[in-house]
């Protein structure tokens, strides 16, 4: 997989389009099913009660909630305000206190060394300027603190799904694939000089059928929703067929339902 470093990319324009994409549909329908990955990440980072924790590109707040449940003082950030509203609602329902703040992962509005832990579950990996985003995670985390990430891998099911999306609706030219965050090679580049460790894990998607999975992602998951909308009737039919074939290929269920393990990297970086 090629790593691009084209400094001519208009990252602000890319992010403006991304905001529209992630603000479409209803990511929470998908995101809430991933809660277990936030819980696992907090255990891997070993957050402690009283720690100041930042959740970057928090989505609907899985890592934020997991940290708050462990007694941490949590700030959740995202560049889609509606997602943060969902985080606040979820926190309120559990009687948890989480500060929510709209913010760009590539320009975090916090002083250096402000947090004991900085987390992101399937979020910061989509920042178009990867080097800048990683630098910001590092900047706001204190020395001795930890950065914890979950990133889809290129070879896993979601990684393969994004490759299908890219074949039908090409990504912006010059922007590095977000799936690079799911490789040790790219992580070593982004966090050079830091102590980084990654563990391969699987999140298991479970739906009533492959068609149920596709209908859910087509309706609620911004990247697939927008991809379908960008295609004509013939393109949509071909896209749907390829996604269903991918799901059938990875489905391990034997009872007519869908059960698909999707590989991701659980990453812990100790800041020096």
Secondary structure, 3 states (H helix, E strand, C coil): CCCCCCCCCCHHHHHHHHHHHHHCCCHHHHHHHHHHHHHHHHHHHCCCCCCEEEECCCCCCHHHHHHHHCCCEEEEEECCHHHHHHHHHHHHHHCCCEEEEECECCECCCCCCCEEEEEEECCHHHCCCHHHHHHHHHHHEEEEEEEEEEEECCCCHHHHHHHHHHHHCCCCCCCCCHHHHHCHHHHHHHCCCCEEEEEEEEEEEEECCHHHHHHHHHHHCHHHHHHHHHCCHHHHHHHHHHHHHHHHHHCCCCCCCEEEEEEEEEEEEECC
